[in-house]
């Protein structure tokens, strides 16, 4: 029976080693789990800052683009009105006071530009309201009915 006693002692020692190894593995898994959670939290923080930074960048770009478009619209207005005023000044029959002709032509071209912008906005609004409607050109204000 010494063999049986010896087997029990060995088995008992193996079970203790197994129990110790399982506890060590459990601790290692717990450490791995804690490490994985810490890494995930760090990644979340990094992504949050990245997304926030990207959002701020996009906002800055949108503001910059809006500002540039505003400047381009003003430049376009000035260049267009100056070009029209110059052409009208060149076409004037009375060339004795070119500066006065240009001043009048510039005022006229600015008013005309604003009228054209208003007509374009009205046309766009009508188009949105009824996309299938046919357009025969902007309506002229003050034009006699049935006439040109």
ABEGO torsion letter per residue (X at the ends): XAAAAAAAAAAAAAAAAAAAAAAAAAAAAAAAAAAAAAAAAAAAAAAAAAAAAAAAAAAAAAAAAAAAAAAAAAAAAAAAAAAAAAAAAAABABAABAAAAAAAAAAAAAAAAAAAAAAAAAAAAAAAABAABBBAEBBBBGBBBGBX
